[in-house]
Amino acid sequence: MEDYNKFGANNSENHEDDVNKTVYGENPANVEECQPEAASQSDNAENHEGYQWHEDDFEPVMCGTVTDKHALSVYRPKVKKHPFKNPIFVAVVSAVVTSLLCFSIFAISFDAFTGGDSDKKPASNTLSIANSGPEDSVKNTATTASGGQMAIPDIYDKVSPAVVSIISTSKANGSYLQSSTATSSGSGVILTSDGYVVTNNHVIDGAAIITVKTTANQTFDAQVVGKDERTDLAVLKVESDKELPYAELGDSSSLRVGDMALAIGNPLQEALASTLTVGYISAINRTMVIDGRQMTMLQTDAAINPGNSGGALINVYGQVIGINTAKSTGYDVEGLGFAIPINEAIPVIESIIEHGYVTGRPIVGLTGIDVTEQIAKANNLPIGVYVRQVTEGGAADLGGIKAGDVILKFDGKEVKSIDEINSIRDDHKAGDKIEIEVSRNGEKHSFTIELQEEKPVDENAQNEQQNSQQEGQQGGQQYQFPSDFFSWFGW
């Protein structure tokens, strides 16, 4: 109180001005700007007795106490805003992460679905018989992108020069001792630059003259190197002054149902030579019985017509994966074509080129037909396989089997069909011994035969033997068999 009175009432106004100058500085504007804040601080001081003040609490009150010229910058750290509190930033980051996640899942799923490396060109198959010409002479010039799948026009340009027309001319004796000729056509695939050509056996079977014609209008007389009825394959040889374009062989074991397949051949004779049809692999390892022979085939819906036999079935890399062989016919049948897998054809082709026939195959040396329950009742025969013909000097002949016997057991196993005998036979090799039980004139007999290696048989000699055996059977008992039950085995 004493200090207050020392100033006196008359000095109160001057004192207030000094305080303003000290607190707010010389700038009058600062007084108005900071006055509300100062009042607020005063109120807080009265309402919060004992409050521990901090420097920042006085900042509004101390505003303007120092002139701008002598003011000091006081550092106050700014509070950084977290980026994830920004909704726009969060939305962008979420979109990017979601997109990457979806793309990764799609890539993994697609790779698993396609098996990985779907565009990678599979390894090629090669014949052990080397091509005689240099590789740069081959006219298969179509290229792929990084060894991947090819466009269909490029596939055609690559393979079609290696697919040829095959014209077979056969001779026959007509009436009044006049000879006649018949011509048929098919397709073939050039395998080597020095002129080895593969086709179907049924395309050239019985032909006296075989002519090969290329897409470049080159015509050659062909010689039969060898043929194999069991696989319906034959190999021809043509001689050319120039190296020939040949096909690249693929790997049929890598095929899957749904893979694209293209067929090139000569349907309906030469008028439609080098026709391309496109489809898909409909089935693999399809077991078919064609002309009495059980074969494992590739099934495709690429159009295969008469004249396509022996032509090429091709994958999307321009590689031959099969030899077109047959199709199912009928007014209600469509899109059922069949081809020999190239992996099964290659060993046959190599053996024929090297030896003239397929080596190492066991043969029984007889032909027969199935005796079904219906046929057995009609002819008073046991169910089994009726022996219709025995090859002279063959394994069955040397073992004691005769025409007219009914085979009941083969290698100790009951058999009711030719296919069962063939299946058991193929599990053995030439030189193996097999026990056969037969019914002869109502009595059972057992014989042991030694399987021989199958070799080419002279057709003229075979026909003479068939006629001789048929004449020998005329004096014996004759059995009635439906013609459509006749099937061959042992070839």
C-alpha positions in Angstrom: 0.0 0.0 0.0 2.9 2.3 0.7 4.4 1.7 -2.6 1.1 2.3 -4.3 0.5 5.6 -2.5 4.0 6.8 -3.3 3.0 7.1 -6.9 -0.2 9.0 -6.1 -3.4 9.1 -8.0 -2.1 11.7 -10.3 0.6 9.4 -11.6 -1.8 6.5 -12.4 -2.3 7.5 -16.0 1.4 8.0 -16.6 2.1 4.6 -15.1 -0.4 2.9 -17.3 1.2 4.4 -20.4 4.6 3.2 -19.3 3.3 -0.3 -18.9 1.7 -0.2 -22.4 5.0 1.0 -23.9 6.9 -1.6 -22.1 4.6 -4.5 -22.9 3.2 -3.5 -26.3 6.1 -1.5 -27.7 5.9 1.7 -29.6 3.5 0.5 -32.2 -0.1 1.4 -31.2 -1.5 -1.2 -33.5 0.1 -3.9 -31.3 -1.9 -2.6 -28.4 -5.3 -3.3 -30.1 -4.0 -6.6 -31.5 -2.7 -8.0 -28.3 -5.1 -6.4 -25.8 -7.7 -9.2 -25.8 -5.0 -11.8 -25.4 -3.6 -9.9 -22.4 -7.0 -9.7 -20.7 -7.4 -13.4 -21.2 -4.1 -14.1 -19.5 -5.1 -11.8 -16.6 -8.4 -13.7 -16.2 -6.5 -17.0 -16.3 -4.1 -15.7 -13.6 -7.0 -14.9 -11.3 -9.0 -18.0 -11.9 -6.0 -20.5 -11.6 -4.2 -19.6 -8.4 -1.0 -21.5 -8.0 -0.8 -22.4 -11.7 2.8 -23.1 -12.9 3.3 -20.8 -15.9 5.5 -21.7 -18.9 7.2 -19.5 -21.4 4.7 -20.2 -24.2 1.8 -19.1 -21.9 3.2 -15.5 -22.0 3.7 -15.3 -25.7 0.4 -13.6 -26.5 1.0 -11.1 -23.6 4.5 -10.4 -24.6 3.5 -9.6 -28.2 5.1 -6.3 -29.3 7.3 -5.8 -26.2 10.3 -5.5 -28.5 10.4 -3.3 -31.6 10.5 -5.1 -35.0 14.0 -3.8 -35.4 15.3 -5.4 -32.3 13.0 -8.5 -32.3 14.5 -11.9 -31.9 13.1 -15.0 -33.7 11.9 -17.6 -31.3 12.0 -21.1 -32.7 8.8 -23.0 -32.1 8.9 -26.6 -33.6 6.0 -27.2 -35.9 3.8 -30.2 -35.3 4.1 -32.4 -38.5 0.9 -33.7 -39.8 1.0 -37.5 -40.3 0.5 -38.3 -44.0 -2.0 -41.1 -43.3 -4.4 -38.5 -41.7 -4.7 -37.1 -45.2 -7.7 -38.9 -46.9 -6.4 -38.2 -50.4 -3.0 -39.8 -49.6 -4.6 -42.8 -48.0 -6.9 -43.3 -51.0 -4.0 -43.2 -53.5 -1.8 -45.6 -51.5 -4.7 -48.0 -51.0 -5.4 -48.0 -54.8 -1.7 -48.7 -55.6 -1.4 -51.5 -53.1 -4.7 -53.1 -54.2 -3.6 -53.0 -57.8 -0.3 -54.6 -57.1 -1.9 -57.3 -55.0 -4.5 -58.2 -57.7 -1.8 -58.2 -60.4 0.4 -60.6 -58.4 -2.5 -63.0 -57.7 -3.4 -62.9 -61.5 0.2 -63.6 -62.5 0.6 -66.5 -60.1 -2.8 -68.0 -61.2 -2.1 -67.6 -64.9 1.3 -69.2 -64.5 -0.2 -72.2 -62.7 -3.0 -72.5 -65.2 -0.7 -72.5 -68.2 1.9 -74.6 -66.6 4.6 -71.9 -66.8 6.6 -70.8 -69.7 3.6 -71.1 -72.0 5.3 -69.3 -74.7 8.6 -71.2 -74.5 9.3 -73.4 -77.5 9.5 -77.1 -76.5 12.5 -79.2 -77.4 12.6 -80.6 -80.9 12.8 -84.3 -81.7 15.5 -85.4 -84.1 16.1 -88.5 -86.1 19.3 -90.4 -85.5 19.7 -90.5 -89.2 21.5 -87.2 -89.8 20.5 -84.8 -92.5 23.1 -84.7 -95.2 22.8 -81.0 -96.1 23.9 -77.9 -94.1 21.3 -76.3 -92.0 21.4 -73.1 -93.8 20.1 -74.9 -96.9 16.8 -75.8 -95.3 14.0 -73.7 -96.5 12.1 -73.6 -93.2 12.8 -69.9 -92.8 9.8 -68.7 -90.7 11.0 -67.5 -87.4 9.4 -67.2 -83.9 9.6 -64.4 -81.4 12.1 -65.6 -78.8 11.3 -69.2 -79.7 7.7 -68.8 -78.8 4.4 -69.5 -80.5 4.1 -68.7 -84.2 1.4 -67.0 -86.2 -0.7 -69.4 -88.3 0.5 -68.0 -91.6 4.1 -68.4 -90.4 3.5 -72.0 -89.4 2.1 -72.7 -92.9 5.1 -71.0 -94.6 7.5 -73.1 -92.5 5.9 -76.5 -92.8 4.0 -76.6 -96.1 7.2 -77.0 -98.3 8.0 -80.2 -96.4 4.5 -81.7 -97.0 4.2 -83.6 -100.3 1.6 -85.3 -102.4 2.0 -89.1 -103.0 0.4 -90.7 -106.0 0.2 -94.5 -105.9 -0.5 -96.5 -109.1 -1.4 -100.1 -108.8 -2.0 -102.7 -111.5 -4.6 -105.4 -111.6 -5.7 -108.1 -114.1 -9.1 -107.4 -115.5 -11.5 -109.5 -117.4 -10.3 -111.2 -120.7 -6.7 -111.1 -119.4 -6.6 -107.3 -119.8 -4.6 -105.3 -117.2 -6.0 -102.2 -115.6 -4.5 -99.5 -113.4 -5.9 -97.7 -110.4 -4.5 -94.5 -108.9 -4.9 -93.2 -105.4 -3.3 -90.3 -103.6 -2.2 -89.3 -100.1 0.2 -87.1 -98.3 3.7 -87.4 -96.9 6.3 -85.5 -94.8 9.9 -84.9 -95.9 12.1 -85.9 -92.9 15.6 -85.2 -94.2 17.2 -82.9 -96.8 18.4 -85.9 -98.7 14.9 -87.2 -99.4 13.5 -89.6 -96.8 9.7 -89.3 -96.7 7.3 -90.7 -94.1 3.7 -91.6 -95.0 1.0 -94.1 -94.1 1.4 -97.7 -95.1 -2.1 -97.8 -96.5 -1.3 -95.0 -98.8 1.3 -97.0 -100.7 0.3 -100.6 -100.0 0.1 -102.6 -103.2 1.4 -99.8 -105.3 3.5 -100.7 -108.4 4.6 -97.1 -109.0 4.9 -94.3 -106.4 5.3 -90.6 -107.3 6.1 -87.8 -104.9 5.3 -84.2 -105.8 6.4 -81.2 -103.8 4.8 -77.7 -103.5 7.5 -76.4 -105.7 6.2 -78.7 -108.5 9.1 -81.0 -108.3 8.2 -84.6 -109.2 10.2 -87.7 -108.1 9.9 -91.4 -108.4 10.0 -92.9 -105.0 11.3 -96.2 -103.7 9.9 -98.0 -100.7 12.6 -98.2 -97.9 10.3 -100.2 -95.7 6.8 -100.3 -94.2 5.1 -101.4 -91.0 1.5 -102.6 -91.1 1.3 -102.6 -87.3 1.8 -98.9 -87.0 0.5 -98.0 -90.5 3.8 -96.3 -91.3 6.0 -96.4 -94.4 9.2 -94.7 -95.4 10.0 -93.7 -99.0 13.3 -92.4 -100.5 13.5 -89.9 -103.4 16.7 -88.7 -105.1 17.1 -85.0 -105.8 20.0 -82.9 -107.1 19.2 -80.2 -104.6 18.6 -80.4 -100.9 14.9 -80.6 -100.0 13.1 -78.7 -97.3 12.3 -80.9 -94.3 10.0 -80.7 -91.3 11.0 -80.1 -87.7 9.7 -82.8 -85.4 8.2 -81.9 -82.1 7.4 -83.7 -78.8 4.0 -85.3 -78.7 4.4 -86.3 -75.0 4.2 -82.6 -74.1 0.7 -82.2 -75.6 -2.4 -81.4 -73.6 -6.0 -81.6 -74.5 -7.0 -78.1 -75.7 -3.7 -77.3 -77.4 -4.1 -75.9 -80.9 -3.3 -78.3 -83.8 -3.0 -77.7 -87.5 -3.2 -80.2 -90.3 -1.5 -79.8 -93.7 -2.2 -82.3 -96.4 -3.7 -83.0 -99.8 -7.4 -83.9 -99.4 -9.3 -85.1 -102.4 -6.2 -85.6 -104.6 -4.0 -82.9 -106.0 -6.7 -80.4 -106.8 -6.6 -79.3 -103.1 -2.9 -79.8 -102.4 -1.3 -78.2 -99.4 -4.6 -77.5 -97.6 -4.4 -76.1 -94.1 -7.0 -76.9 -91.5 -7.0 -75.7 -87.8 -8.4 -77.2 -84.7 -7.4 -78.5 -81.3 -6.1 -81.6 -79.6 -9.3 -83.4 -78.6 -7.8 -86.3 -76.8 -4.4 -88.0 -76.3 -3.5 -91.7 -75.9 -6.8 -92.6 -77.6 -6.9 -96.4 -78.2 -8.4 -97.2 -81.5 -8.9 -100.4 -83.5 -8.3 -99.6 -87.2 -8.4 -102.4 -89.8 -8.1 -104.9 -87.0 -5.1 -103.2 -85.5 -5.1 -101.6 -82.0 -3.3 -98.3 -82.1 -2.7 -95.4 -79.7 -3.6 -92.2 -81.4 -4.0 -88.4 -81.0 -7.5 -87.2 -81.6 -8.1 -83.8 -83.2 -11.0 -81.8 -84.6 -8.9 -80.3 -87.3 -10.5 -81.4 -90.6 -8.9 -84.6 -91.9 -10.3 -85.9 -95.2 -9.4 -88.7 -97.7 -6.0 -87.7 -99.1 -4.8 -86.2 -95.8 -3.4 -89.6 -94.7 0.3 -89.4 -94.2 0.3 -85.6 -93.8 1.5 -83.5 -90.9 -0.3 -82.6 -87.6 1.5 -79.5 -86.3 1.7 -77.6 -83.1 1.9 -73.8 -82.6 5.7 -73.8 -82.8 5.7 -75.2 -86.4 6.7 -78.7 -85.3 5.3 -82.0 -86.5 3.6 -83.7 -83.6 1.7 -86.5 -85.5 1.2 -88.2 -88.8 -2.5 -87.9 -89.9 -3.9 -91.4 -90.4 -7.7 -91.7 -90.2 -11.0 -90.2 -89.5 -14.4 -91.5 -88.4 -17.0 -91.3 -91.1 -20.7 -91.3 -91.1 -23.6 -88.9 -91.7 -23.8 -88.2 -88.0 -20.0 -88.0 -87.3 -18.0 -84.7 -87.5 -14.7 -83.5 -86.3 -13.1 -86.9 -85.4 -9.6 -87.1 -86.9 -6.7 -89.3 -85.6 -3.0 -89.1 -86.0 0.0 -91.3 -85.0 2.0 -89.5 -82.2 5.4 -88.5 -83.5 7.1 -89.9 -80.4 5.8 -93.4 -81.4 6.6 -92.9 -85.0 10.2 -91.9 -84.6 11.6 -95.3 -83.4 9.7 -97.0 -86.2 11.0 -94.6 -88.8 14.6 -94.9 -87.6 14.5 -98.7 -87.6 13.0 -98.8 -91.1 15.6 -96.4 -92.5 18.5 -98.4 -90.9 17.2 -102.0 -91.3 14.3 -101.9 -93.7 11.9 -103.1 -91.1 11.1 -102.7 -87.3 13.6 -104.8 -85.5 13.1 -106.7 -82.2 9.4 -107.4 -82.5 8.2 -110.8 -81.5 5.9 -112.7 -83.8 3.8 -115.8 -83.3 3.4 -116.7 -86.9 -0.4 -117.2 -87.3 -3.6 -115.4 -88.0 -7.0 -116.0 -86.4 -10.4 -114.7 -85.5 -12.3 -114.3 -82.2 -14.7 -117.1 -81.3 -17.4 -115.3 -79.4 -20.2 -117.1 -77.5 -22.6 -116.7 -80.5 -20.0 -118.1 -82.9 -19.1 -120.9 -80.5 -22.8 -122.1 -80.3 -23.3 -121.9 -84.0 -20.2 -124.0 -84.8 -19.9 -126.2 -81.7 -16.5 -124.6 -80.8 -15.1 -123.5 -77.5 -14.7 -119.8 -76.8 -11.2 -118.6 -77.7 -9.2 -117.7 -80.8 -9.7 -119.8 -84.0 -6.4 -120.3 -85.9 -7.2 -119.5 -89.5 -3.7 -119.6 -91.0 -0.2 -120.7 -89.8 2.9 -119.1 -91.4 5.2 -121.9 -92.8 8.4 -122.0 -90.9 7.1 -119.6 -88.3 7.1 -120.0 -84.5 3.6 -121.5 -84.4 4.3 -123.9 -87.2 7.5 -125.1 -85.7 5.8 -125.5 -82.3 3.1 -127.7 -83.7 0.1 -125.3 -84.0 -2.2 -126.1 -86.9 -4.9 -124.2 -88.8 -8.3 -125.1 -87.3 -7.0 -125.1 -83.7 -8.8 -122.9 -81.1 -6.4 -121.2 -78.7 -7.7 -121.4 -75.2 -4.7 -120.2 -73.2 -1.6 -118.2 -74.2 1.4 -118.1 -71.8 -0.8 -119.7 -69.1 -3.6 -117.1 -69.4 -7.1 -117.7 -70.7 -7.7 -115.7 -73.9 -10.9 -114.9 -75.7 -9.7 -112.4 -78.3 -6.9 -111.6 -80.6 -6.2 -108.3 -78.7 -5.5 -110.3 -75.5 -3.0 -112.5 -77.4 -1.3 -109.5 -78.9 -1.1 -107.8 -75.5 0.6 -110.8 -73.9 2.9 -111.3 -76.9 4.1 -107.6 -76.8 5.3 -108.2 -73.2 7.9 -110.6 -74.5 10.8 -110.4 -76.9 12.1 -112.5 -79.8 13.5 -115.8 -78.4 11.1 -116.1 -75.5 9.2 -119.3 -75.1 5.5 -119.3 -74.8 3.1 -122.2 -73.8 -0.1 -122.4 -75.8 -3.1 -124.6 -75.0 -5.5 -125.3 -77.9 -8.6 -127.3 -78.6 -8.2 -129.7 -81.5 -11.1 -131.8 -82.6 -12.6 -131.4 -79.1 -9.4 -132.4 -77.3 -7.0 -130.2 -75.4 -3.3 -130.1 -76.4 -0.4 -128.0 -75.1 2.5 -126.8 -77.2 5.6 -124.7 -76.5 6.7 -122.2 -79.2 9.7 -119.9 -79.4 8.8 -116.4 -80.5 10.6 -115.2 -83.6 11.6 -111.7 -84.7 9.1 -110.2 -87.2 10.7 -109.6 -90.6 9.3 -108.4 -93.9 7.4 -111.2 -95.8 7.4 -111.4 -99.6 3.8 -110.7 -100.5 3.7 -113.0 -103.5 5.0 -115.9 -101.4 2.5 -115.1 -98.7 -0.4 -115.1 -101.2 0.7 -118.5 -102.5 0.8 -119.9 -99.0 -2.6 -118.6 -98.2 -4.1 -120.2 -101.3 -2.3 -123.5 -100.5 -3.7 -123.6 -97.0 -7.2 -122.7 -98.1 -7.1 -125.6 -100.6 -5.9 -127.9 -97.9 -8.8 -126.9 -95.6 -11.4 -127.5 -98.2 -11.5 -131.2 -97.5 -11.9 -130.6 -93.7 -14.7 -129.2 -91.7 -15.8 -125.7 -92.7 -16.9 -123.1 -90.1 -19.2 -120.2 -90.7 -17.8 -116.8 -89.5 -19.4 -113.4 -90.0 -17.1 -111.4 -92.4 -17.0 -108.4 -90.1 -15.5 -110.6 -87.3 -12.4 -111.2 -89.3 -9.3 -109.7 -87.8 -5.6 -110.2 -88.2 -2.9 -110.5 -85.6 0.7 -111.5 -85.6 1.9 -109.0 -88.3 
